[in-house]
Amino acid sequence: MCRFFCCCCPCISSKPTVEPIPEPIILKPTYKRDNDEFKQWIQIIKLLSENMKLHNYISSCLIDFKNDISMKNCIEKAPCETLLEKIFAVFLLTKKTELNSQETAKMFAKLCSFIKVESKIIHGYAKNGRQSLTEKNHFWNAFEYKNLFYYVDVKWAKEKSSNYYFMTPPEIFVESHFSLDFFLHKQITFHEFENLHQNELEFHVIGLKHVQPIRGSIINCYSNPFYFEYTCDDSVELTAKLYINEYQVENGVVIQTDMSSKPFKYCVFFFLNDKDKTYTLDLFGKSEYFKTKKLLSRYYLKKLADVFPTDLPKYNLISDSIKCLSHDCLLVKSSDNMTNFEFSMPLNTKMFGVLKNLDEKQQVDLPVIAQYIKKESKFMVIISR
């Protein structure tokens, strides 16, 4: 399989406009179960995580976790102005322990009792990659605040270095945690839980959404290439890596974007060469929320057919100023000896083309001709083979 890579080098580059992050909500106390709950959760975690006075206090607090008086004094002296900040202080304090998930959940509940906050201990199932869930394997909590209960998993927050496991919205939490003893989300069966795809919390924080529903722990791919589509209200820099047996597949992934209107659209195409083998696709992203690259989601894939898809999504924008006019999608299957591509772009753009063979991972020595139509600000690229 050959793929043509069109390389455009504008003399003057322009970045897409990113809307500023809205002003964070006030913590005293406005957290309600309404349509803005998800955005409020993100803003609350952002504000609590930026409270360096509280973080520094917890870090420097010398505490004996076997002594109730020592623990109670530490919490009472914490620099908190609201009950929610007190509960977050309990969350940070519990993260300092070196306990298993059951003892961690018990410790969180005990510390909550010192500030007269009810915290339930929940025993259930937590996903861990493709590991089969045959019995309950994890403990977490749900605490009461303003007559509502909220999920918290201190153990995972510590292991994954993420404060987003505090007050996690139920529809996100259920992707990875399941218990019929206590639940805040719509009741589902264990089979439905197993078929829910588990994204990292950062996937939701960035604001990505799958266009097509993802089901099952292993995704069967009936075409090659296969693809996932996403939407997002904000600009996201996505990258992806494809692995087979822990070895990275070079040139196995192509990512295309459409930022012509909101929500922005992203499509990840990936090429699976071997049938009946399990591939791993890791999706990473950076945004205004995460300045460094974060793992957003992990997919396990199995190729069942080698058919080129006939319903490829339409992504013909190379950038917000360069567009492919001849094709709806930049991923093109051609059986002709000559293939033409036509692009519109600014006058000050330079273009050149490189043809590569993905299967042999090398450049193909075939003529690639670029013609410039000055009056119409167009390029015609001709590939002969």
Buried (B, 14 or more C-beta within 10 A) or exposed (E): EBBBBBEBEBEEEEEEEEEEEEEBBEBEEEBEEEEEBBEBBBBBBBBBBEBEEBBEBBEEBEBEBEEEEEBBBBBEEBEBEEBBBBBBBBBBBBBEBEBEBEBBBBBBBBBBBBBEBEBBBBBBBBBEEEEEBEEBBBBBBBBBBEEEBBBBBBBBBBEBEBBBBBBBBBEBBBBBBBBEEBBBBEEBEEEEBBBBBBBBBBBBBBBBEBBEEBEEBEBEBEBBBBBBBBBBEBBBBBBBBBBBEEEEBEBBBBBBBBBEEEBBBBBBBBBBBEEEEBBBBBBBBBBBBBEEEBBBBBBBBBBBEEEEBEEBBEBBBBBBBBBBEEBEBBBBEEEEEEBBBBBBBBEEBEBEBEBBBBEEEEEBEEEBEBEBEEEEBBBBBBBEE
